[in-house]
Amino acid sequence: MASSDAPVFDYVIVGGGSAGCVLANRLSADARTRVLLVEAGADTPPGAVPAAISDSYPMGLFHGDRFLWPGLTARTTTRPDGTAGVRAYEQGRVMGGGSSVNVQSANRGLPRDYDEWAALGATGWGWEDVLPFFIRLERDLDCGGPLHGTDGPIPIRRILPPDWPPFAEAATRAFAAGGLPRLSDQNGAFEDGVFPPAFSNEHDRRVSTAVGYLDAATRARPNLAIWPQAQVVRLMMAGPRATGVEVAREGRRETVRAGRVVVTAGALQTPALLMRAGIGPGADLATLGIPVVLARDGVGRNLRDHPTLTFCQYLPAHLRLPAAYRRASFAALRFSSGVAGAEASDMYMTASARAGWHALGRRLGLYFLWCNRPQSSGRVRLASADPMAYPDVDLGLLGHPQDVARMMAGVRLLVRLVVSDALNANPADLFPAGFTPAIKRLSAVSPGNAALTAVLGALLDVPAALRGVLLRRFMSGGAIGAILADDARLEAFVRANVFGVWHASGTCRMGDADDPEAVVDPTGRVIGTENLYVSDASVMPRLPSANTNIPVIMIAEKIAAGLLRTPA
């Protein structure tokens, strides 16, 4: 129980990420409501947004753990040798969360994604139900009509043909060679096609939810308190009622009382907070000595991320971007794998003209390939009752054979499209890539890395035969042509290199109150509690065919609107 002299708020929002900033804005708009937003990372107030965050090129990941949860890891899949792949999982720990460190993609997904949510028990979350909240969040600078917003906090734009550098036309031409049409609006045309990806950006600067929703006017509201660099270590429960939170702040622990608690800590850490509060699988909690307040077996289950592979390609000099050109992602492809039993539009691919901030990265195109609506799922478990210990995360990628087959089909198509006259017709200049620990170290912004990558970049500008030797020796571990020639080798390659694309979701999934696997009801309230809510990617019943940031903002908008309609 919170002490009687603890500060009291109508709402305590746990996590100042993409969803938390939205909720802080919308809930504090009611001047009668006292709102506290707690964020473990640093603040990014107006006029003091770090350059690494505001940059159109996503630089946050290249600054070590400054804006990330340090040491957070996840298991990916079982490798061919039976070992588990373990990788760092870069989750934002800064005001704005993922929207402050991601690639700024503004992808809604497809209507069928949300209609499936409703069919799975998230009543009121079908496409027609969520569309008004997609419209509400955005200010689309390019596209109008009934599907788009004109005055929301998040500006959305695209780099369109009149402003294309040579790489943009080359990548679009290469992708379109597969026979799919060119589309202008991925958020308004839902068939397969090639399009300029939409992103949350204005005046060539990132607009995170911290920027868009926590502007100076919102921050000046006397009923809104913002505590940065303060970590919620415990949700305090009295039976089915949340009484408040315990916060580690400025070197001490303090308690805060709350009329309602809204957890927005993300799909990996939200279930951990619930489990440490005694809400989750009863047997697992008992094993750790945590008293069971509410047995909900779905907490931590249904974890999904998009299985992803990345590839780099040596770019001829005329396709490279100058360092001053910050936005580097110009083309995206939504397509169907054709695998037996798979849905249409089950795959996604993007093309960027820069694989890193440095001289080496400027010589390399970067391609992301992922599998939409994966069949495989993983789980988040508590490794310890210690509130400072990270949960045990198993993404469970490629656990379903259809996901493996789809990724294999995607690799074949990617190679066929990008090894082309439009980009680079030499197959030896395309190689697998990944954000491995070694690459992560090389990507850290430092004078030493700048010097080293300048040398490595210059080494690539040698005749193709010599470059091929260098790439095979230091980059790929094998020629892509040989990998494609043998199905068994291709499957082994996919399993060994797959990773998630930072789209963790589903671990507190929304559903009917009678569904034993559901964690929250369609209002976002944790089933069985009186006043505890969740509003982040963890509530997604199924991972949409999209980057998760814009859907998370939509979720927060919709849950906030419901909370305001039913005051505590």
C-alpha positions in Angstrom: 0.0 0.0 0.0 1.1 3.5 -0.7 1.7 5.7 2.4 -1.0 8.2 3.2 1.3 11.1 2.7 2.5 10.0 -0.8 1.6 12.3 -3.7 -1.7 11.5 -5.3 -2.6 11.5 -9.0 -5.7 10.5 -10.9 -3.5 8.8 -13.5 0.1 7.5 -13.2 1.5 6.5 -16.6 4.3 4.0 -16.4 6.7 4.7 -19.3 7.2 7.8 -21.4 7.5 6.0 -24.7 5.4 6.2 -27.8 2.2 5.5 -26.0 3.0 7.2 -22.7 3.5 10.6 -24.3 0.2 10.3 -26.1 -1.7 9.4 -22.9 0.0 12.2 -21.0 -1.2 14.7 -23.5 -4.8 13.4 -24.0 -5.5 12.7 -20.3 -4.1 16.0 -19.0 -6.3 17.9 -21.5 -9.0 17.5 -18.8 -7.9 20.2 -16.4 -9.7 18.4 -13.5 -7.4 15.3 -14.0 -4.0 15.1 -12.3 -1.6 13.1 -14.4 2.0 11.9 -13.7 4.2 10.5 -16.5 7.2 8.5 -15.3 10.0 7.7 -17.7 13.2 5.8 -16.9 15.3 7.6 -19.5 16.2 11.2 -20.2 13.7 13.9 -21.2 13.8 15.6 -24.6 11.9 18.9 -24.0 11.4 21.5 -26.7 14.7 23.2 -27.6 16.7 20.4 -26.0 16.2 17.4 -28.3 19.6 15.7 -28.8 20.8 16.0 -32.4 21.2 12.2 -32.5 17.5 11.9 -32.0 16.2 14.7 -34.2 18.3 13.6 -37.1 16.3 12.2 -40.1 18.9 9.4 -40.3 18.2 7.2 -37.3 21.3 7.9 -35.2 20.1 6.9 -31.7 21.2 3.3 -32.1 24.7 4.5 -32.9 25.3 6.2 -29.6 25.8 3.2 -27.4 23.3 2.7 -24.6 22.7 6.4 -24.1 19.1 6.2 -25.3 18.6 2.4 -24.8 18.0 -0.1 -22.0 21.6 -1.3 -21.5 22.1 -5.1 -21.7 18.6 -6.1 -22.7 18.8 -9.3 -24.8 16.5 -11.8 -26.5 16.8 -15.3 -27.8 15.9 -15.4 -31.5 15.6 -19.0 -32.8 17.2 -22.3 -32.5 20.3 -22.5 -34.8 21.0 -25.5 -37.0 23.5 -26.8 -34.4 20.8 -26.7 -31.7 22.1 -23.6 -29.9 19.9 -20.6 -29.2 20.8 -17.3 -30.9 21.0 -14.5 -28.4 21.1 -10.9 -29.4 21.0 -7.5 -27.9 17.4 -6.1 -28.1 17.6 -2.3 -28.6 14.6 -0.8 -26.8 14.3 2.9 -26.3 15.0 4.3 -22.8 14.3 8.0 -23.4 11.3 10.2 -23.6 9.4 9.2 -26.7 10.7 5.6 -26.4 10.8 3.8 -29.7 9.6 6.9 -31.6 12.9 8.6 -30.5 15.3 5.9 -31.8 13.5 4.1 -34.6 13.6 4.6 -38.4 10.5 6.9 -38.2 8.4 4.6 -40.4 4.7 5.6 -40.4 3.1 2.4 -41.5 -0.5 1.6 -40.5 -0.7 -1.9 -41.8 -3.7 -3.4 -43.5 -7.5 -3.3 -42.7 -7.5 -7.1 -42.4 -5.0 -6.8 -39.4 -7.5 -4.9 -37.3 -10.6 -6.8 -38.4 -8.8 -9.9 -37.1 -8.2 -8.1 -33.8 -12.0 -7.8 -33.5 -12.5 -11.4 -34.5 -10.1 -12.5 -31.8 -12.2 -10.8 -29.1 -11.0 -7.2 -29.2 -14.5 -5.9 -29.8 -14.5 -2.4 -31.2 -11.0 -2.6 -32.7 -11.9 -3.5 -36.3 -10.6 -1.3 -39.2 -13.6 1.0 -39.2 -13.2 1.4 -35.4 -9.5 2.3 -35.4 -9.3 4.4 -38.6 -10.6 7.6 -36.8 -7.7 7.3 -34.4 -5.1 6.8 -37.1 -6.6 9.9 -38.7 -6.5 11.8 -35.4 -2.8 11.2 -34.7 -1.5 12.4 -38.1 -1.0 15.5 -40.1 -0.3 14.0 -43.5 1.8 16.4 -45.6 1.3 14.6 -48.9 -2.0 12.7 -49.0 -5.5 13.8 -48.3 -9.0 12.5 -48.5 -11.1 10.5 -46.0 -8.3 8.1 -44.9 -5.9 10.9 -43.8 -5.6 13.4 -41.0 -4.8 17.1 -41.4 -4.1 18.4 -37.9 -2.7 15.7 -35.7 0.4 15.9 -33.6 2.5 13.6 -35.9 3.5 14.9 -39.3 3.8 12.2 -42.0 5.5 12.6 -45.3 7.2 10.8 -48.1 10.1 11.6 -50.4 8.4 11.7 -53.8 9.8 11.4 -57.3 10.6 15.1 -57.9 13.0 15.0 -55.0 14.4 11.6 -55.5 18.2 11.1 -55.6 19.5 8.5 -58.1 19.3 5.7 -55.6 15.6 6.2 -55.0 14.7 5.8 -58.7 17.1 2.9 -59.0 15.7 1.0 -56.0 12.1 1.7 -57.1 12.8 0.5 -60.6 14.5 -2.6 -59.3 11.6 -3.5 -57.0 9.0 -2.8 -59.7 10.8 -5.2 -62.0 9.0 -7.9 -60.1 5.8 -6.9 -61.9 4.0 -5.1 -59.0 2.6 -1.6 -59.5 4.0 1.6 -58.2 1.8 3.1 -55.4 2.0 6.5 -54.0 0.4 5.9 -50.5 1.0 2.8 -48.5 -1.5 3.9 -45.9 -4.3 4.4 -48.4 -3.7 1.7 -51.0 -3.7 -1.8 -49.5 -2.7 -4.0 -52.4 0.8 -5.3 -53.1 3.1 -2.8 -54.7 6.2 -0.6 -54.6 5.9 2.8 -52.8 7.9 5.5 -51.1 7.7 4.7 -47.4 5.9 7.2 -45.2 7.7 8.5 -42.1 7.1 10.7 -39.1 9.2 13.7 -39.9 9.0 17.4 -40.8 11.6 19.9 -42.0 14.0 17.0 -42.2 13.7 16.4 -38.5 12.3 13.4 -36.6 9.0 14.1 -34.8 8.8 11.6 -31.9 5.7 11.4 -29.7 7.8 13.4 -27.1 8.0 16.2 -29.7 4.5 15.9 -31.2 2.5 15.3 -28.0 4.6 16.9 -25.2 5.0 20.3 -26.8 5.6 23.4 -24.7 1.9 24.1 -24.3 1.2 20.6 -23.0 4.1 20.7 -20.6 2.9 24.0 -19.2 -0.4 22.4 -18.0 -0.4 22.6 -14.1 -2.1 19.3 -13.8 0.6 17.3 -15.7 3.8 16.2 -13.9 6.7 14.6 -15.9 9.4 12.7 -14.1 12.3 11.7 -16.4 15.1 9.5 -15.2 12.7 7.8 -12.8 12.0 4.1 -13.0 8.9 2.4 -11.8 10.1 -0.7 -9.9 6.8 -1.9 -8.5 3.1 -1.7 -9.2 1.4 -1.7 -5.8 -1.8 -3.8 -5.5 -4.5 -4.2 -2.9 -6.4 -7.2 -4.1 -7.8 -6.3 -7.6 -7.1 -2.6 -7.1 -3.8 -0.8 -8.1 -3.1 1.7 -5.3 0.0 3.3 -6.9 3.6 2.7 -7.9 7.0 2.6 -6.3 9.5 4.8 -8.2 13.4 4.8 -8.1 14.2 8.5 -8.5 17.2 10.7 -7.6 18.8 7.9 -5.6 15.9 7.0 -3.5 12.6 5.1 -3.6 9.3 6.8 -3.2 5.7 5.8 -3.6 2.9 7.5 -5.5 -0.8 6.9 -5.1 -3.0 6.7 -8.1 -6.7 6.6 -9.0 -5.7 4.6 -12.2 -2.4 3.2 -13.3 -1.7 2.8 -17.0 1.4 0.7 -17.9 3.1 1.7 -21.2 6.5 0.0 -20.8 6.4 -2.0 -24.0 5.8 -5.6 -24.9 8.9 -6.9 -23.0 8.8 -4.9 -19.8 5.1 -4.4 -19.3 4.4 -8.1 -18.7 7.4 -8.2 -16.3 5.9 -5.4 -14.3 2.6 -7.2 -14.1 4.2 -10.5 -13.1 6.2 -8.9 -10.3 3.0 -7.4 -9.1 1.5 -10.9 -8.8 -0.4 -10.8 -12.1 0.4 -13.6 -14.5 0.9 -17.4 -14.7 0.3 -18.6 -11.1 2.7 -21.5 -11.1 5.6 -19.4 -12.6 5.1 -16.7 -10.0 4.9 -19.1 -7.1 8.2 -20.6 -8.2 9.8 -17.2 -7.8 8.2 -16.6 -4.4 5.8 -13.9 -5.8 2.4 -14.0 -4.2 -0.3 -14.5 -6.8 -2.7 -11.6 -6.8 -4.4 -12.5 -10.1 -3.7 -15.6 -12.1 -3.6 -14.7 -15.8 -1.8 -17.3 -17.9 -1.7 -15.0 -21.0 0.8 -12.6 -19.4 4.0 -12.9 -21.3 2.7 -15.3 -23.9 1.9 -14.6 -27.6 5.1 -12.6 -28.1 5.5 -11.9 -31.8 8.1 -10.0 -33.8 8.6 -9.9 -37.5 11.3 -12.4 -38.5 13.9 -10.3 -40.4 17.0 -10.6 -42.5 19.2 -7.8 -43.7 21.5 -7.6 -46.7 24.1 -5.1 -47.9 25.1 -4.3 -51.5 28.1 -2.4 -52.7 26.8 0.7 -54.5 28.4 2.3 -57.5 29.5 5.9 -56.8 26.6 7.5 -58.7 24.1 5.9 -56.4 25.6 6.9 -53.1 24.2 9.7 -50.9 26.3 12.6 -49.8 26.7 12.7 -46.0 24.6 15.9 -45.8 21.6 14.0 -47.3 20.1 12.6 -44.1 17.0 10.5 -45.1 18.2 7.3 -46.7 15.2 5.0 -47.0 13.4 5.5 -50.3 11.6 2.4 -51.5 9.4 -0.3 -49.9 7.8 -3.4 -51.3 4.7 -5.2 -50.0 4.4 -8.6 -51.7 3.0 -12.1 -51.5 5.4 -15.0 -51.0 3.2 -17.5 -52.8 4.0 -20.2 -50.2 1.2 -22.7 -49.9 -1.3 -21.7 -47.3 0.1 -18.2 -46.8 -2.0 -15.1 -47.0 -1.6 -12.4 -49.6 0.7 -9.5 -48.8 2.6 -11.6 -46.3 6.1 -10.1 -47.0 7.7 -6.7 -46.8 11.0 -5.3 -48.1 12.7 -1.9 -47.8 15.7 -0.3 -49.5 18.0 2.3 -48.0 21.0 4.0 -49.6 23.1 4.0 -46.5 24.1 1.1 -44.2 25.8 3.2 -41.6 26.7 6.8 -40.7 30.3 6.4 -41.7 32.3 6.2 -44.9 31.9 2.4 -45.1 28.1 2.6 -44.6 27.8 5.3 -47.3 29.1 2.9 -49.9 26.5 0.2 -49.1 22.8 -0.1 -49.8 20.8 -1.8 -47.0 17.8 -4.0 -47.6 15.4 -5.2 -44.9 13.3 -8.3 -45.5 10.6 -9.4 -43.1 7.7 -11.8 -42.8 4.3 -10.1 -42.1 1.9 -11.7 -39.6 4.2 -14.5 -38.5 2.7 -17.8 -37.3 5.5 -18.3 -34.8 5.4 -16.9 -31.3 7.6 -16.6 -28.2 7.3 -15.7 -24.6 8.5 -13.3 -21.8 9.2 -14.9 -18.4 10.6 -13.5 -15.2 14.2 -14.5 -14.6 14.1 -13.1 -11.1 11.7 -11.3 -8.7 14.4 -8.5 -8.6 12.7 -5.4 -10.1 16.1 -4.4 -11.7 16.6 -7.7 -13.5 15.6 -7.9 -17.1 13.0 -10.6 -18.1 13.9 -13.7 -20.0 12.8 -13.0 -23.6 12.4 -15.7 -26.2 11.2 -14.3 -29.5 10.4 -17.8 -30.8 11.2 -16.8 -34.4 10.7 -19.4 -37.1 9.0 -21.9 -34.8 6.4 -22.5 -37.6 7.5 -24.1 -40.8 5.5 -21.6 -42.9 7.5 -18.7 -41.6 10.7 -20.5 -42.7 9.4 -21.1 -46.2 8.2 -17.5 -46.5 11.6 -16.1 -45.5 13.3 -18.4 -48.0 11.0 -17.3 -50.7 11.6 -13.7 -49.8 15.4 -14.1 -49.9 15.1 -15.5 -53.4 13.0 -12.6 -54.6 15.2 -10.0 -52.9 18.3 -11.3 -54.6 16.6 -11.5 -58.0 15.4 -7.9 -57.7 18.4 -6.1 -56.3 21.1 -7.9 -58.3 20.1 -5.8 -61.3 21.4 -3.3 -63.8 19.4 -0.6 -61.9 21.5 -1.1 -58.7 24.4 -3.4 -59.1 24.4 -6.5 -61.4 27.3 -8.2 -59.7 26.0 -11.0 -57.4 29.3 -11.0 -55.5 28.6 -7.4 -54.3 25.5 -8.5 -52.3 26.1 -10.1 -48.9 24.2 -10.9 -45.7 24.4 -8.3 -43.0 23.2 -7.9 -39.4 23.4 -5.7 -36.3 25.8 -8.1 -34.7 27.9 -7.1 -31.7 30.9 -6.5 -33.9 28.9 -4.3 -36.3 27.3 -2.5 -33.3 30.8 -1.7 -32.0 31.9 -0.4 -35.4 28.7 1.6 -35.7 29.3 3.6 -32.5 30.0 7.2 -33.3 33.6 7.9 -32.5 36.7 9.4 -34.1 38.4 6.0 -34.1 35.5 4.3 -36.0 35.3 7.2 -38.4 39.0 6.6 -39.3 38.7 2.9 -39.4 35.6 2.9 -41.6 37.2 5.4 -43.9 40.0 2.8 -44.6 37.5 0.0 -44.9 35.3 2.0 -47.3 38.3 2.9 -49.5 39.2 -0.8 -49.7 35.8 -1.5 -51.2 36.5 0.8 -54.1 38.9 -1.6 -55.7 38.2 -3.7 -58.8 35.3 -6.1 -58.5 37.4 -9.2 -58.3 39.4 -7.9 -55.4 36.3 -6.5 -53.7 34.7 -9.9 -53.9 37.6 -11.5 -52.1 37.3 -8.9 -49.3 33.5 -9.3 -48.9 33.7 -13.1 -48.8 36.5 -13.0 -46.2 35.2 -10.3 -43.9 31.5 -9.8 -44.5 29.4 -12.6 -45.6 30.9 -15.9 -44.8 29.8 -17.3 -48.1 28.6 -16.3 -51.6 24.9 -15.6 -51.8 24.6 -17.5 -55.0 25.9 -20.7 -53.4 23.5 -20.3 -50.5 20.5 -19.9 -52.9 21.5 -23.0 -55.0 20.8 -25.4 -52.2 17.5 -25.4 -50.2 19.0 -27.0 -47.1 21.8 -24.4 -47.1 19.3 -21.6 -47.6 17.2 -22.8 -44.7 20.2 -23.1 -42.5 21.2 -19.5 -43.5 17.8 -18.1 -42.7 17.7 -19.9 -39.3 21.2 -18.8 -38.4 20.8 -15.1 -39.3 17.2 -14.2 -38.5 16.4 -11.6 -35.9 13.4 -9.5 -34.9 13.1 -6.0 -36.2 12.3 -4.4 -32.8 8.5 -5.0 -33.3 7.8 -7.0 -30.1 4.1 -7.2 -29.4 1.2 -9.3 -28.0 2.4 -10.2 -24.5 -0.6 -8.8 -22.8 -3.0 -9.3 -25.6 -6.5 -7.8 -25.7 -9.5 -10.0 -25.9 -12.8 -11.0 -24.3 -12.9 -11.1 -20.6 -13.9 -14.8 -20.7 -10.8 -15.7 -22.8 -8.3 -17.3 -20.5 -5.4 -16.2 -22.7 -6.4 -12.6 -22.9 -4.8 -10.1 -20.4 -6.7 -6.9 -21.0 -10.3 -6.2 -22.2 -11.1 -3.9 -25.1 -10.8 -0.9 -22.9 -7.2 -1.8 -22.0 -8.1 -2.7 -18.4 -6.3 -5.7 -17.0 -9.0 -8.4 -16.7 -9.9 -9.0 -13.1 -8.6 -5.6 -11.8 -10.5 -2.5 -11.1 -8.2 0.3 -12.3 -5.0 -1.1 -13.9 -4.6 -0.6 -17.6 -2.1 -1.4 -20.3 -1.7 0.7 -23.5 1.3 -0.3 -25.7 2.3 -3.0 -28.3 1.8 -5.7 -25.7 -2.0 -5.5 -26.1 -2.0 -6.3 -29.8 -3.9 -9.6 -30.3 -1.8 -10.1 -33.5 1.2 -8.3 -34.9 0.0 -6.1 -37.8 1.5 -6.0 -41.3 3.4 -2.9 -40.3 6.1 -1.3 -38.3 4.6 -1.0 -34.8 5.1 2.6 -33.9 2.1 4.2 -35.7 -0.3 1.4 -34.5 1.0 1.9 -30.9 0.2 5.6 -31.1 -3.3 4.7 -32.5 -3.8 2.3 -29.5 -2.9 5.0 -27.0 -5.2 7.5 -28.7 -8.1 5.0 -28.6 -7.5 3.9 -25.0 -7.1 7.5 -23.8 -10.4 8.4 -25.4 -12.1 5.5 -23.6 -10.6 6.5 -20.3 -11.8 10.1 -20.6 -15.3 8.8 -21.3 -15.3 6.8 -18.1 -13.6 8.9 -15.4 -12.4 7.1 -12.3 
